[in-house]
């Protein structure tokens, strides 16, 4: 199942469902909605020996119908590196740190890689400078920059400013301390986003339970809450006014 990149994320990954929803659950819970709504899609069955190419940015979901052995490969080149780096640094910070370190080391022999390393460093430096300049929140506040994130950002910026010795340098731009600090900074950013998503999930479930406890039909309550961006009071008023149609 493939969907064009122009389709908003909240359509193919509804906010009321977890992002790590198992494929069989997605096909059972989300796909029927999309079919009913007439969302454009490409649906196909891949036969043995066939290869599927998924263009970059396309939403896709796969459900194995039988016992299956599959090989997948992600592709990155200088053409799509900015988008790939942004995605990897956000979702897989450990891999991002190892990857940029390897590219930095290889850039000493391959000059064309220096531009990619420089781009990745500038991107991360921009994130770190923003975090370092913000007023830190408490460690329990998942909506803002934490004190720990500020410290890690400053550590990365400090390490980035070091010249380093030849034995301490991974390559042209990054020393070992800078690579380590980069990984720690990105990892903390990811953990904070995960905490924020979990907090949002709990708030959504609490709002839904409030409406159900108040006598609302669960399906209509879900629709009202999504329409009101999970504001329980606004959803209650909408339900009371009879302005909600079930999907």
DOSETI-986877 format. One line per 10 residues: number of its first residue (from 1); their letters; for each residue x, y, z of N, C-alpha, C. Coordinates in steps of 0.2 Angstrom, whole numbers, plus 2048, in hexadecimal, padded with zeros to 3 digits. Example, Ala and Ser with C-alpha at 12.3 -4.5 7.8 and 13.67 -1.06 7.14 Angstrom:
<recs>
1) as) 842 7E4 827 83E 7EA 827 842 7F0 827 | 840 7F5 823 844 7FB 824 840 800 827 .
</recs>
This chain:
<recs>
1) xxxxxxxxxx) 804 7FA 800 800 800 800 804 806 800 | 804 80B 7FB 808 811 7FA 803 817 7FA | 805 81C 7FD 802 823 7FD 807 828 7FB | 805 82D 7F7 809 832 7F5 80B 837 7FA | 811 83A 7FA 814 83E 7FF 80F 844 801 | 80B 846 7FC 807 84C 7FD 801 84A 802 | 800 844 804 7FB 843 808 7FD 844 80F | 7FA 848 814 7FC 84A 81A 7FE 844 81F | 803 844 823 804 83F 827 7FF 83D 82C | 7FB 842 82E 7F5 840 833 7F0 83C 830 .
11) xxxxxxxxxx) 7F0 83C 829 7EB 838 825 7ED 831 826 | 7F3 82F 824 7F5 828 824 7F8 826 82B | 7F9 82A 82F 7FB 828 836 7F7 82D 83B | 7F1 82B 83C 7EC 82F 840 7EF 830 847 | 7EE 836 84A 7F1 838 850 7EE 834 856 | 7E9 831 855 7E6 82D 85B 7E8 826 85B | 7ED 824 856 7F0 81D 856 7F7 81E 857 | 7FB 819 85A 802 81A 85B 806 819 854 | 80B 81D 853 80F 81D 84D 812 816 84C | 814 812 851 817 80B 850 811 806 850 .
21) xxxxxxxxxx) 80B 808 84D 806 803 84C 808 7FD 848 | 807 7F7 84A 809 7F1 846 805 7F1 83F | 808 7EF 83A 805 7EF 833 7FE 7EC 833 | 7FD 7E6 836 7F7 7E3 835 7F2 7E7 839 | 7F3 7EB 83E 7EF 7EF 841 7ED 7F5 83D | 7F2 7F8 83A 7F1 7FE 835 7ED 7FC 82F | 7EE 7F6 82D 7E9 7F4 827 7E2 7F3 82A | 7E1 7F1 830 7DB 7F0 832 7D7 7F6 835 | 7DB 7FB 838 7D8 800 83B 7D8 807 837 | 7DE 808 833 7DF 80E 830 7DD 80E 828 .
31) xxxxxxxxxx) 7DF 808 825 7DD 808 81E 7D6 808 81C | 7D1 805 820 7CA 806 81F 7C8 80D 81F | 7CB 811 823 7C9 818 823 7CB 81C 81D | 7D1 81A 81B 7D4 81D 815 7D0 81B 80E | 7CE 815 80E 7CA 813 808 7C3 816 808 | 7C0 817 80E 7BA 81A 80F 7BA 821 80D | 7C0 825 80F 7C1 82C 80D 7C3 82D 806 | 7C4 827 802 7C7 828 7FB 7CE 82B 7FB | 7D2 82A 800 7D9 82C 7FF 7DC 828 7F9 | 7E0 82C 7F5 7E3 828 7EF 7E9 824 7F2 .
41) xxxxxxxxxx) 7E9 81E 7EF 7EE 819 7F1 7F0 814 7EB | 7F6 811 7EC 7F8 80C 7E8 7F8 805 7EC | 7F4 801 7EA 7F3 7FA 7EE 7F6 7F5 7E9 | 7FA 7F0 7EB 7FD 7EB 7E7 7FF 7E5 7EC | 800 7DF 7E8 803 7D9 7EC 809 7D8 7E8 | 80E 7D8 7EC 815 7D6 7E9 816 7CF 7E9 | 817 7CC 7E3 818 7C5 7E2 820 7C3 7E3 | 821 7BD 7E4 828 7BA 7E5 82C 7BC 7DF | 832 7BF 7E1 837 7C1 7DB 836 7C8 7D9 | 831 7CC 7DB 82F 7D2 7D9 833 7D7 7DD .
51) xxxxxxxxxx) 834 7DD 7DB 837 7E3 7DF 833 7E9 7DF | 832 7EC 7E4 82E 7F2 7E5 833 7F8 7E7 | 832 7FD 7E3 836 803 7E4 831 808 7E7 | 832 80A 7ED 82E 80F 7F1 832 816 7F0 | 82F 81B 7EC 833 821 7EC 833 825 7F3 | 839 829 7F3 83A 82C 7F9 834 831 7FB | 832 830 802 82D 834 804 826 831 804 | 825 82C 800 81E 828 800 81D 825 806 | 816 825 808 814 821 80E 813 81A 80B | 815 815 80F 813 80E 80D 812 80A 813 .
61) xxxxxxxxxx) 80E 805 812 80D 800 817 80D 7F9 814 | 810 7F4 817 811 7ED 814 80E 7E8 819 | 80A 7E3 816 808 7DE 81A 80A 7D7 817 | 80D 7D3 81B 80F 7CD 818 809 7C8 818 | 808 7C5 812 802 7C1 812 804 7B9 813 | 80A 7B8 812 80D 7B1 814 814 7B2 817 | 817 7AC 819 81D 7AC 81C 822 7AF 816 | 826 7B4 818 829 7B8 813 830 7BA 815 | 835 7B9 810 83C 7BC 811 83C 7C2 80D | 83E 7C8 810 83E 7CE 80C 845 7D1 80D .
71) xxxxxxxxxx) 847 7D5 808 84D 7D9 809 84C 7E0 807 | 84D 7E5 80B 84B 7EC 809 852 7F0 80A | 852 7F5 806 858 7F9 806 856 801 806 | 859 805 80A 858 80C 80A 85D 80F 806 | 85C 814 802 861 817 7FD 862 81F 7FF | 868 820 800 86A 827 801 86F 829 7FC | 86F 82F 7F9 874 832 7F5 875 839 7F7 | 879 83D 7F3 87A 844 7F5 874 848 7F3 | 870 845 7EE 86A 848 7EC 865 849 7F2 | 864 843 7F6 85F 843 7FB 862 843 802 .
81) xxxxxxxxxx) 868 845 802 86B 844 809 868 849 80E | 867 84F 80C 864 854 811 85E 851 815 | 859 84E 811 853 84C 813 854 845 817 | 859 841 815 85A 83B 819 85E 83C 81F | 863 841 81F 866 843 825 861 846 82B | 85D 84A 828 858 84D 82D 854 847 830 | 851 843 82C 84D 83D 82F 851 839 833 | 857 837 831 85B 832 835 85D 835 83C | 85F 83C 83C 861 83F 842 85C 840 847 | 855 840 844 850 840 849 84D 83A 84B .
91) xxxxxxxxxx) 84D 835 847 84A 82E 849 850 829 84B | 856 82A 849 85B 825 84B 861 828 84D | 862 82C 852 867 830 854 86E 82C 855 | 86E 826 857 874 822 858 877 821 851 | 873 81E 84C 875 81D 846 877 824 842 | 874 829 844 876 82F 841 87D 831 843 | 87F 830 849 885 832 84C 88B 82E 849 | 889 827 848 88E 822 845 88F 824 83D | 889 826 83A 88A 827 833 88E 82D 831 | 88C 833 835 890 839 833 897 838 835 .
101) xxxxxxxxxx) 899 834 83A 8A0 833 83C 8A3 82F 836 | 8A0 82A 834 8A3 826 82E 8A4 82B 828 | 89F 82F 826 89F 833 821 8A5 838 821 | 8A5 83B 828 8AB 840 829 8B1 83D 828 | 8B2 837 82A 8B9 833 829 8BA 832 822 | 8B5 830 81E 8B6 82E 817 8B7 835 813 | 8B5 83A 816 8B5 841 812 8BC 843 811 | 8C1 840 815 8C8 842 814 8CB 83F 80E | 8C8 839 80B 8CA 837 805 8C5 838 7FF | 8BF 83A 801 8BA 83B 7FC 8B7 842 7FD .
111) xxxxxxxxxx) 8BA 847 7F9 8B8 84E 7FA 8B1 850 7FA | 8AD 84C 7F5 8A6 84D 7F4 8A2 84C 7FA | 8A5 848 7FF 8A1 847 805 8A1 84D 80A | 8A6 851 809 8A7 856 80E 8A1 85B 80E | 89E 85C 809 898 860 809 892 85D 80D | 891 856 80C 88C 853 810 88D 853 817 | 893 852 819 895 853 820 894 85A 823 | 896 85F 81F 895 866 821 88E 867 822 | 889 865 81D 882 866 81E 87F 863 824 | 881 85D 826 87F 859 82C 881 85D 832 .
121) xxxxxxxxxx) 887 85F 832 88A 863 838 886 869 839 | 885 86D 833 881 873 834 87A 872 836 | 877 86D 834 870 86C 836 870 86A 83D | 874 866 840 875 864 847 877 86A 84B | 87B 86E 849 87E 874 84C 878 879 84D | 874 87A 848 86E 87E 848 869 87C 84E | 868 875 84E 864 872 853 867 874 85A | 86D 873 85B 870 873 861 871 87B 863 | 872 87F 85F 872 886 861 86B 889 863 | 866 886 860 85F 888 862 85D 885 869 .
131) xxxxxxxxxx) 85F 87F 86A 85E 87C 871 862 880 876 | 869 881 874 86D 884 879 86B 88B 87B | 867 88F 877 865 896 878 85E 896 87B | 85A 891 87B 854 891 87E 854 890 886 | 84F 893 889 84F 893 890 84C 88C 892 | 850 888 895 84F 881 897 849 880 89B | 845 87B 89A 83F 879 89E 841 874 8A3 | 83D 872 8A7 83F 86C 8AC 83F 866 8A8 | 842 861 8AB 843 85A 8A8 83D 857 8A7 | 838 859 8AA 831 855 8A9 82D 859 8A4 .
141) xxxxxxxxxx) 82F 85E 8A1 82B 862 89C 82D 85F 895 | 829 85C 892 82A 858 88C 829 85D 886 | 826 863 887 824 868 882 82A 86C 880 | 82E 86D 884 834 872 883 83B 86F 884 | 840 873 882 846 871 883 848 870 88A | 84B 86A 88C 84D 868 892 854 86B 894 | 855 86B 89B 85C 86D 89D 861 869 89A | 85F 862 89A 864 85D 898 866 85F 890 | 861 860 88D 862 861 885 866 867 884 | 865 86D 888 869 873 888 871 871 889 .
151) xxxxxxxxxx) 872 86D 88E 879 86B 890 87C 867 88B | 878 862 888 87B 85E 882 87C 862 87C | 878 867 87B 879 86B 875 87F 86F 876 | 880 872 87C 886 876 87D 88C 871 87D | 88C 86B 87F 891 867 87F 893 865 878 | 88E 864 873 890 863 86C 893 869 869 | 890 86F 86A 893 875 867 89A 876 86A | 89C 875 870 8A2 875 873 8A7 871 86F | 8A5 86A 86E 8A9 865 86B 8AA 867 864 | 8A5 86A 861 8A6 86C 85A 8AB 871 859 .
161) xxxxxxxxxx) 8AC 875 85E 8B1 87A 85D 8B8 878 85E | 8B9 872 860 8C0 870 862 8C3 86E 85B | 8C9 86F 85B 8CD 86D 855 8CF 866 855 | 8D1 863 85B 8D3 85C 85C 8D9 85B 859 | 8DC 855 85B 8E2 853 858 8E1 84E 853 | 8E6 84C 84F 8E4 847 849 8E2 840 84C | 8E4 83E 851 8E2 838 854 8DB 838 857 | 8D8 83E 859 8D2 83F 85C 8CD 841 857 | 8CF 842 850 8CA 844 84B 8C7 83E 847 | 8C0 83E 846 8BD 839 842 8BF 83B 83B .
171) xxxxxxxxxx) 8BF 841 839 8C0 843 832 8C2 84A 832 | 8BE 84E 82D 8C0 855 82C 8BD 85A 831 | 8B7 858 833 8B3 85D 837 8B2 85B 83E | 8B1 854 840 8AF 852 846 8B4 84E 84A | 8B5 850 850 8B9 84C 855 8B5 847 858 | 8B8 842 85C 8B4 83D 85F 8B0 840 864 | 8B2 845 868 8AD 848 86D 8A7 84B 86A | 8A8 84E 864 8A3 851 860 89E 84C 85E | 8A0 846 85B 89C 841 859 898 83E 85F | 89B 83D 865 898 83A 86A 892 83F 86D .
181) xxxxxxxxxx) 894 846 86D 890 84B 870 88A 84C 86B | 88B 84B 864 886 84B 85F 881 846 860 | 883 840 862 87F 83A 863 87A 83B 869 | 87D 83D 86E 87A 83E 875 874 844 874 | 876 849 870 871 84F 86F 86B 84C 86B | 86D 849 866 867 846 862 863 841 865 | 866 83D 869 863 838 86D 85E 83B 872 | 860 840 875 85C 843 87A 856 846 877 | 857 84A 871 851 84D 86D 84C 847 86B | 84F 842 869 84A 83C 867 846 83A 86E .
191) xxxxxxxxxx) 849 839 873 846 837 879 841 83C 87C | 842 842 87B 83D 847 87D 837 847 878 | 838 846 872 833 845 86D 82E 83F 86F | 832 83A 871 82E 834 872 82A 835 879 | 82D 838 87E 829 83A 884 823 83E 882 | 824 843 87E 81F 848 87C 819 844 878 | 81B 83F 874 816 83C 871 812 837 876 | 815 834 87A 812 830 87F 80D 834 884 | 810 83A 886 80C 83F 889 805 841 886 | 806 842 87F 800 844 87B 7FB 83E 87A .
201) xxxxxxxxxx) 7FE 838 87A 7FA 832 87A 7F6 831 880 | 7F9 833 886 7F5 832 88C 7F0 837 88D | 7F1 83E 88A 7EC 843 88A 7E6 841 886 | 7E8 83E 880 7E2 83C 87B 7DE 837 87F | 7E1 832 882 7DD 82D 885 7D9 82F 88B | 7DC 834 88E 7D8 837 894 7D2 83B 892 | 7D3 83F 88C 7CE 843 88A 7C8 83E 887 | 7CA 839 884 7C5 834 881 7C1 831 887 | 7C5 82F 88C 7C2 82B 892 7BD 830 895 | 7BF 837 895 7BA 83C 899 7B3 83C 895 .
211) xxxxxxxxxx) 7B4 83C 88E 7AE 83D 88A 7AA 836 88B | 7AD 830 88B 7A9 82A 88B 7A6 829 892 | 7AA 82B 897 7A7 82B 89E 7A1 830 89E | 7A1 835 89A 79B 83A 89A 795 837 896 | 796 831 893 790 82F 88F 791 82F 888 | 797 832 885 797 833 87E 799 82C 87B | 797 82B 875 798 825 871 7A0 826 86F | 7A4 820 870 7AB 821 86F 7AD 823 868 | 7AA 820 863 7AB 821 85C 7AA 829 85B | 7A5 82C 85D 7A3 833 85C 7A8 837 860 .
221) xxxxxxxxxx) 7A9 835 866 7AE 838 86A 7B5 839 867 | 7B7 833 864 7BE 833 860 7BE 839 85B | 7B8 839 857 7B8 83E 851 7B8 845 854 | 7B4 846 859 7B4 84D 85C 7BA 84F 85F | 7BE 84B 862 7C4 84C 865 7C9 84E 85F | 7C9 84A 85A 7CE 84B 855 7CC 852 852 | 7C6 854 851 7C4 85A 84E 7C6 860 852 | 7C6 85F 859 7C7 864 85E 7CF 864 860 | 7D3 860 85C 7DA 85F 85E 7DB 85D 866 | 7D6 858 867 7D6 855 86E 7D5 859 874 .
231) xxxxxxxxxx) 7D1 85E 873 7CF 863 878 7C8 860 87A | 7C8 85D 880 7C2 859 883 7BC 85E 884 | 7BD 864 886 7B8 869 887 7B5 86B 881 | 7B9 86C 87C 7B6 86E 875 7B3 868 872 | 7B5 862 873 7B2 85C 870 7AB 85B 873 | 7AB 85C 87A 7A5 85B 87D 79F 860 87B | 7A1 866 879 79D 86B 877 79A 869 870 | 79F 866 86C 79D 864 865 798 85E 865 | 79A 85A 86A 795 854 86A 78E 856 86D | 78E 85B 871 788 85D 874 784 861 86F .
241) xxxxxxx) 787 864 86A 784 868 865 782 863 85F | 784 85D 85F 782 858 85A 785 859 853 | 78C 85C 853 78F 85E 84D 794 859 84B | 794 853 84E 799 84E 84C 795 848 848 | 798 847 842 796 841 83E 79B 83B 83F | 799 835 840 79E 830 841 7A1 82F 83A | 7A8 82C 83A 7AC 82B 834 7A9 826 830 .
</recs>
